[in-house]
Amino acid sequence: MSASRTPYPAEISRASMVVAALSTVVEWYDFTLYLYFATVLSRVFFGGDRHSLLATLAGFAVSYAMRPLGAMVFGHIGDRLGRQRTLLLSMMLMTVAMLATALLPDYAAIGPAAGGLLLVLRCFMAFSVGGEYTGVVAYLLEGARAERRGLITSLASAASEVGALLAVAVAALTVGMMSEAHLAAWGWRIPFLVGAALAGSVWIARSTMQESPEFLRQLEHRTVPDSPLRHTLANHRPALLRTFAISALGSITYYVGITYVPAFLSSSGILAEGRSLGLSTLAAVAVIVVTPFAGALSDRVGRKPVLVALGVAAMLLPLSMFGLMANGGGEWSIAGGAIVLACLAGGVSAVGAPATAEQFPGEGRLSGLALGVTVATALFGGLTPFLAELLVQRTGWTALPGAMIAAVALAVLPVLLTMPETCPAVARRRFRRALPQRDNG
């Protein structure tokens, strides 16, 4: 029987890949904006007393509990009905959530109910975002050539930092161009309106994306699982553990090492609000530069050695970097500490993206990522900025956030040391090197 032409493309078009990669800009714009604007939002929605910042960060942490639920729902849709469909739906809901946030009444208008409404919208946003990053990572991985998976998939992380950089820039401009009274009265709405417009634009662009060739393969061979979540739990439990561990390290290095830093610097009295936001711009640029190099390096030497090296660095560097920012000799020392932490987080995110997606076959991949990645993100991402701020306030130890990162890295390192190599290009090279030995044996 002669081989027939494959009815689906082996790779996704460059235009579809660009749209997918840039999609994570919106997700990270919103969540980075919320953290970078935390001190402003604490005054606008929670009255501005000494517990307001904790209440704002607690809202961020609580909303993250919705991410695993959203990831499982959207993961099921993506595994059963297609990657493009789930990415369209999630972006539509994100657009609605950001627009509604921009139109919320504040504490001066409706009192404590303002904080409650903000929390409801954060939960809705977190639910919508649940399957966003994992869906994009799976889409990029499945559409890239095997030897470039690390580089291409890391673009989701790089685009995330573009979203973070955009959030920092919009927040810094908004804070710097108006008085505190105007900022609290109406200026805080501007960054969220910008986000809603950005999300709506991406939603329109996503309608032009191709479907993933991996999902089309499953349709042709009729291997789409009836219950993707049950399929993953039954067949890929070790992969779930490895995915959780990698994502735990990526989450705490990112959320404590990058997005919590501006609130840490301003609440500790180290830098003024505007200057701490400006410093974060440098950190975001550093991550954008580092991310593709880390992804490409993992294509060359493998995911495992790069992740192990980053895990060791996460054990050693963050404690001293937070100590340097708190007790260093001026803004250059603060900037150096923030940039080192940002590069560390960017490297883990870049390599973690392909490494987690490669733990699973195409069947049930989104559901596997939903369980492993978003549960870890909820615990070590959404919760840790609140815990870090609370513990710094209670203990007065300003280097404590760095100790939190080091503790997670220490716990995760054994998993990284024992995980199998998932990079297909590296595995092929090892196989080819082994062939002459077997022929001579």
Beta strands, then each sheet from edge to edge (+ up, - down):
end
